[in-house]
């Protein structure tokens, strides 16, 4: 899990724990949905692959010293 915040904003342990718990809850719902609806798993995997491909395609700008 990647948490990106503005530099001035810091997370308390309680806020971080809440984010982690929310992520776990979403994962549990996705697992249950995948068990009940096999087509959902294929859609979820396709969405993850698409997101990873878009992230990999981000342009990289060299920094000149």
N, C-alpha and C positions, 0 to 999 in steps of 0.2 A: 504494500500500500504506500503510495506517495502522497504526502501532505504538503501542499504548497501554500504558504502564507506570505502576506506582505511582510517585509523585514521588521516593521515596527510592532506587528502583532505577534504575541507569543501565546502558546496554548498552555493552560494549566493542566495538571495531571488529570483532573476531573473532566475537562473538555476533551482531552485525548482519549481517555477511557470511554467517554460517550461516543466518540467517532468510531472507535474500534468495535464497540458493542453494536452500533448501527450497521457497520459493515458485516459483522457476523450474522446479524438478523437477516440482512438482505441475502447473504449466502445461503442461509437455511431455507428461506422462502424459495430461492432459485432451485435448490436441491429438491425440495418438495414438489415444485412445479415440474421439474424434469422427470420425476418419478411418475407423476400423474399424466403428463403430456410429453411423450417422447419427441415430438416436433419442436417443442420449446427449447430443448437442449441444442438441437441443430441451429436454431435461430440465435441462441445465446453465444455459441461458439463462433458463428459467422460474424456476429457483432464484435466480439473480442478480437478476432483476426483483422477485421476492418479497422478497428481503433489502433491496433498495433502497427498496421501498415501505414496508417496516416501519421502516426507518431514517428515512424522510421523515415518517412518522407519529408520531415521538417528540414528546411534549408539550414545549412551551417555556414555562418559567416566567419571568415578568419579574422583574428585580431592581430593587427599590425602593431609592433612595438616601436 
